[in-house]
Amino acid sequence: MLLFLLVSALANIAAAQEHSLQTIDDVSAFMQTYCRQPRQELIASLIDALHSTGFVHKSTVAVVIGFFSEVFAANPNRLPNWQVVMAKQDEQTRAVLDRALAVSKAGGVLNIGGHSADLNDEYWGAFFATANPKFIDRLIDQLRYVDERDDMNLFGAGGSAKWSLAGNAQTQPEVRLAIETARLKADKRTQELITELLALGPERVKQELTEIVRKQRSSGKWTVAPPPIPLVDAELSRLIHLTPESTRRISANVADGRTEASRCAHATRLASTYSSRVLYKVTNGEATDIQWRVDFSAPDKYHVLQSSGQAFDEWITIGKENNRNVGQWIKLVAGEPELNRFFAVDKFLHILATAEPSSAIEYISQETRYLLFVYHAQLGPDFTFISKTATEPSEVRIWIDRETHLLVKGEVRARANAHGTLSKLDLQQVFSGYGDAIRIEPPPSFMMGTNKK
């Protein structure tokens, strides 16, 4: 929402001129003022501009989804022509617009349940497209969660609603009118919150919310630690336990192994999103265990939870922008964490596409058939810190789902020598949710702290 709060002056100028969608500010101004004078004939140009200006990569994707879900719903006769333009876009832009179309066909943003900062941004996008006060009403409904002190996600929904309402009320007459109208029929506490946000403005609201987060952290609540990594998606947990011992072998050294390996490498590489769980163990007298839970969205978005003993970490990487949770979110000046490259599935796909397996055995588990490829290979640079210290060819095991042809598990057993210390390295990584609607967004602006190097 920050981007939309910063362009009010530009919006007023652009609304009075012929729209030229050459910059991020142009796109912002067009979308924010669209409801005042809908220009359906410019939507195709707007779709092109989402990628060419970098808007879809640098702004809040949820706003784009909400906006286009309403534009698509209001113009069914134009939709086929717009879909031709959509098909020509890059993968990320297509994914965002496909999501908007799915939301539109499902009845729009108002039919989505839940409470989150992302959903609030979808309400804003939908409002900018329509000026329908029902979307402002939904945002006002979230204000009650500003008083939440147990569930940080609910507080985030309430906080982002309060902050964004305060900001847009100052720059958008339609928003101010809708808020004033809603206050007349709201309950007493909501009326108080509306009066506060209108009086304080966005900067003071942000300060207020940040102070609440600080106090909760200092009292031991809303700690940095993410939920324990074992509490993850059931499919990822099941795949971690996929072993020859937990399955039944149905054939050995299948004849079409190399063909299946190449097919898997191709099919998996096409996936624009996936989730992963990573277990890494180093043994050199004592054992050190690290776990990660990763969501990935092409081409360069990562949301990572890290756990090692009682130490936890979390970061969000979008392109070259990195945000880390250290009690509050901070923006890092340094480049993307090297671990992001390590988490990508590509390291296993390279082996599938280039190496010769020593065996290819078919197994079955719970009616799902798998191929297990075993390699003895040098680890490529995508294995990052493992390949830098491995002293000899490593054993690599790769599991493929025979029905989907997707890679579901990779394992590495290696020996390493780091500064004269010999170690045994064990890596397990499982993958699920290929092609799911995974949305990775920057942290809400009101939760951002001071930049760190």
Secondary structure, DSSP 8 states (H G I E B T S, - for coil): -HHHHT-HHHHHHHHTS-----SHHHHHHHHHHGGGS--GGGHHHHHHHHHHTSHHHHS-HHHHHHHHHHHHHH-TTTHHHHHHHHTTS-HHHHHHHHHHHHHHHTT-GGG-----HHHHHHHHHHHHHH--HHHHHHHHHHGGGGG--S-HHHHHHHHHHHHHHHHHHHH-HHHHHHHHHHHHHS-HHHHHHHHHHHHHHHHHHHHHHHHHHHHHHHTT-S-S--S-TTSS-HHHHHHHT--GGGSEEEESS-TTHHHHHHHHHHHHHT-SEEEEEEEEEEESSSEEEEEEEEEEETTTEEEEEEEETTEEEEEEEETTEEEEESSSEEEESS---HHHHHHSTHHHHHHHHH---SEEEEEEETTEEEEEEEEEE---GGGTHHHHHB-S-EEEEEEEETTT--EEEEEEEEEEEETTEEEEEEEEEEEE-TT---------GGGB---B-
